[in-house]
C-alpha cells in the first residue's frame, strides 16, 4: 500500500504558510467572533438544526450530547458541510511533518491517515480536507477518526466525507462524550466582575464553586448569581477591559477539539445563539490589534529574557504564556490579567 501511495505525495508550501497564521491566533477575539458567530451563521445554524431535527434527536439520545453544540461544531468546522476542504490530506500531513515545527504531531497524523486508507475507510484521492489534515463535515484529524469515528447507520464504513453528515455528526458526539461532556452544563456564562476584583484569581488552575465567585461579587449579565454547574474558572480572553466568562468543565471538553480559547468561546457562543441566547454583552478593547506570529515569538523571547519563562517559544499564546505575562504585570504594578497586548510587547521592548 505504501509503495502505491507515497510516490503520489506532493509538498505544499502554502500549508506551512497557513500553519504560521492560524485564524484563531491571527485575529483579535472580537474580530474572530464577528466572523465565527455572525448573524448569518446563527441563522444558518438554526435552519440546520430544524432541517436535521430527526437525525440530531437520534444522535442526542445515543450520546447524551446536545444537538446545538453539534450543529455549532458543524458550522464552525465546515459551514454546515458547505466547505469541507479540498487539500489532499496525505500531502498536507507529509508537508507539515517535514516542516519540523510540530514534526512528531504530524508524523503521527500521517501514519494514522495511512491506516485509514489501509482499512478501506477512504481512498487517497477521496481523503481531502483542511490544510492541517482535518477532514469531513466536522473536521476530524486522522487519529481522532481512528479512535472516535462511528458508523451510525451500520453501513460498514465510517463516512465523514460525503454529502450526508450522519456519521460526521455522530462522530463529533461520540468524541465529546468520550472526553466527559456533561449534558445540561453550560460551556460558560458571561459575567460581570465587581469593582476591585483581584485579577490574580482569574486563572485556569483556580476552579471554584459558583457560590464562591458569587461571594466575591461576580454576577451574570442579568445581575443574578450563576447557578452551580460545578467548579468554574474566570476567563478574560481580552484582559480586564474585555468581556469576562465563568467557564465550566464542558469548556475543557471543547478544548479537545481545538485548544484556542477564541475557538472554544466561539463554539460555545454559537451553540447558545442557535438555541436562542443573546449576543455577548461586554465590550472589547477594540483599539488593540492582534500580534503577528513574529511578534508573539518576540513576546515570548522577551518574557524569557526578563525572567518570566513561558516554557516555550512557539508563537502561540496559551496558558503558560498568559501566566508569564501575568507574572510580568505583577512585577510592573499593572493589572495582572495575563492579556498579551501590543502594549505589553512594547513595554517589554523598552524596559
N, C-alpha and C positions, 0 to 999 in steps of 0.2 A: 504493500500500500504506500509506504513512504517513497519508494522509487517512482511511483506514478504521480505523487502529489508534490514533493519538494521541488522538482525542477520547474514547476509552474509558478513558484512564488516570485514576487516582484518587489524590490524596495520601493517604499512610498514616502518620499521626503516630506510631503505635506502632513503626514501623520505625526512626524516628530515636531513640526511647527505647531500643530494643534495641541500637542501634549504640553507645550510650554505656555499655552494661553487658554487654559480650561475656562469655560464660560462661567462656572461658579466662582472662580477666583479672580477673573479679569475684569469684573464689573462691581460697582458698589451694590450692596444688598438691595437698596431701593430701586436701582435700575434693573437688577435681576428679577425682583418680584414684579415689577411693572410688566415685564415680558412673560415670566413664568405663570403669573396669576392675573393675566389680563382679563378684561370683561369678556372678550371674545372666547377665551379659553374656558372661562367659567360657564358661559352659555353652551359651548360645545360639550363640556363635561356633563351638564345637566341633560342634554339631548342623548349623549352616550349612555348615561345612567338609565334613562327611560327606554331607549331602544334595545338595551340588553338586559332588561329587568329580570326576565326569567332565568337566564344564564347566571347572572350575578347572584340571584337568590339561591340557586343551587350551590354555587361556589361558597357563598357566605355560610350556608348550612354545613357544608363539608369541612370547612377550615376555621370557622368562627372568626373570620376577618371581615370587617365592614366593607360593603361594596363601594362606598365613597372613596376610601383610601386606595382601593384597587383601580378605580377609574382615574383618580389623580395620578397614580403611577403611570397608567396608560397614556394620560395626557401629556405629562412631562417627558416621558421617555420616547414617545413616537407620534405625538399629536393624534392620539386615539387611532393609531395604526396608519395614519396618513403618510408618515415618513419613517420607515424602519431602517433606513441607511442603505447605501449602495457600495460601501467599501468592502473589498474582499477580505474576509475575516482572517484567513490564514496569512496573507501577505501583510496585513496590518500588524498582527501579533509578532510575526517574524521581524518586521522592521523595528518595533519597539523593544523586542528582546535584544536585537543587535545594537540599538542606540545606547543602551547601558545605564540610563538614569534609573530605571527600575527593572533591570535585566531579569532578576530572579522571578519577579511577579509575572512578567510577560512570557518568560520561558515556560513557566508552569501553565499559563493560559494556552500557549501554543500546543503544548503536549495534550492538554485537555481537549482542545479543538480537534486535534488529530484523532483522539479517541472517539469523539462524536462521529467523525467520518467513518472510522473503523467499525463502529456499532451500526452503521447504516441509518443513523438518525438524520443525516444531511449529506449532500454531496459537496465537494469543494466549491463547485460553481454556485450552488444554491446557498452556501453559507456566507451571507453578506450582512453588514450591519454598520455600526459606527466606526469612527477612526480608531477607537480604543479597543475594538473587538467585542463590544456589546451587541447582542443580536435580538431580533424579533420585536414584537409589539411592546414587550416590557423590558427589552434590552438586557438580557441575561448575559453575563460573562460565561465563558465555557465551563469553568469549574462549578459555577452556580447551576448551570444547566445539568451537569452530570449528577450533582448532589440533590437538586430540588425540583427539577422539571417533572411534570406529571402528564400522563396520557389520560386526560379526564374522561374521554368517551370510550376508552378501551380500543382504539383503532390499531394499536400495535406500534405506534410511533408518537414521540413527543414533538409535536409540530408547532413551534413558536414563530415560524417564518411566513406561513401562508396568510391569506386574507382573513381567515377565520381566527378570531382572537381567543378561542376557548381555552386551548392548552396554555397559552401565554398568561392569561388572567388567572387561571387556576394555579399555575406555577408560581406566580407572584404571591398568591395567597398562601401556598404551601411554604414558600420561603419565609414570609413574615411569621407564620405560625411556628415554624421550626425555631426561630430566634426569640420566641416568647411574646408575641403580640397578645395584648390583653384587651379583649373586646369590651367596649364601654369606657375605656380610659382615653382621655384626650392625649394627643401628642404634646400639647402645650396650651396655655391660656395666656393671652395678652394681659399684662398687669400694669398698674401704676405704682411707682416706688415713692415712698414718703420723703419729705424734705429731711436731709441729714442721713439718708441711708448709707450704711457702711458698705462701699462697693467691694471691699475685700471678701464679703460674703457671697458675691456673685461669681461662683466658681463651679465647674462641673464636678469637682470632687467634694462638694459640700451639700449633699442632699439633706433636706429637712422635711418634716411633715408640713402640709399647707397651713396647719394651725400655728406652727412656729413662725412661718412667714407672715401670717396674719397678725401675730403678736408684735411683729416689727412694723406694722402699719401698711403692709402690702395688700392691695385690693385689685380685683378685676376692674376692667374699664367702666363697668356699670356701678362701681362702688361697693359691690358685695364681696364677701370673703370667698376665696376659691375653694370649692368642695374638696374633700380629702379623697384624692385618687391615688394615694400612695406618695412615697418620698419624691420630692421635686427639687430642682435647682433653678436658679435665676440666670437667665441668659440675656446678654446685652450684645447683640450682633453688630451694633454700630456705636458701642460705648454709651456713656451716660446721657448723651444728647439724642439718642435714638429710642425706638420702641423697645420695651422690655417684655420678656416672656417667662412664665413659670412652666418648666418642661418636666414631663413625667417619663416613666420607663419606656413608653412607646416611641418617644423621641430617639432613644438609644437603639431600638429595633430598626427604625427607619434609617439610622446611620449605617446599618449593614448594607443598605442599598447604595448609599453614597455618603461619604464621611463629611462632606462640606456642610457646615451649618446652614448656609444660604439655601442649599438644595432641600434639606430636611424641613426648614421653615416654609419654603415654597410648597413642598409636597403636602405638608400638614394643612397649611392655609388654603391651598387649592381644594383639598377634600372638604374643609369646613365651608368654603364658599359654595361648592357644589351642593352641599347639604342645606344651604340657605343662610349660612352665617354671614356676618358683616365684614367689611374690609378692615384692615389694620387701622386702629385709631391714632396711634402715636405718630409723631413726625420723625424726620431723619436729618442728619447734618448734611444737607444737600449741597453745601458749598465745598465739601470734600470730593475728591476723586479717588478712584481705585489705584492702588500702587501697581506698577507694572511688575512682570516677573523678575526683571533685573533689580528693581527697587526692593522687592520682597527679599531677594537674595542679599542685597546690600543691608537691609534692615537686620536680618538675622546675623550677618557678619559683624555689624557694628555692635549689636547686643552682646555677642560673644566677646568681642574685644573690650567692651565696657564691664565685663564680669557677670553678665546675665545670660547664661548659656541656654539657647532654645533647643539644645541637644540635636542639632542637625541643621544644615543649610541646604534647603531643598526648594525654597521659593513658595512653599505652601504654608499659610498661616493657620496652624492647628492649635490644639490646647497647650502644647509646650511653648510655642512662640507667644501665645496670649499670656501665659504665666510669666514668661521672661519680660514682656512689655510691662506687665503689671508690677513686677518687682522693680524695674527701672523707674516707673512712675512713682512708686513709693519713695525711692531714693531721691527723687526730684521734688517731692512735696506736691505732686499732681494727683488728680482724681484717679485712683487705681482701677480703671475699668478694663484694662487689657486691650484697648482698641488700637490696632496698628494703623494709625492715620498718617497722612503726609506730614502733619506737624510733628509727630513722634520721630519720623525719619529725619526731618530737618534738624530737630534738636540733637539727635544722635550724631549727625554730621558736624554739628557746631557746638560741642560740649562747653 
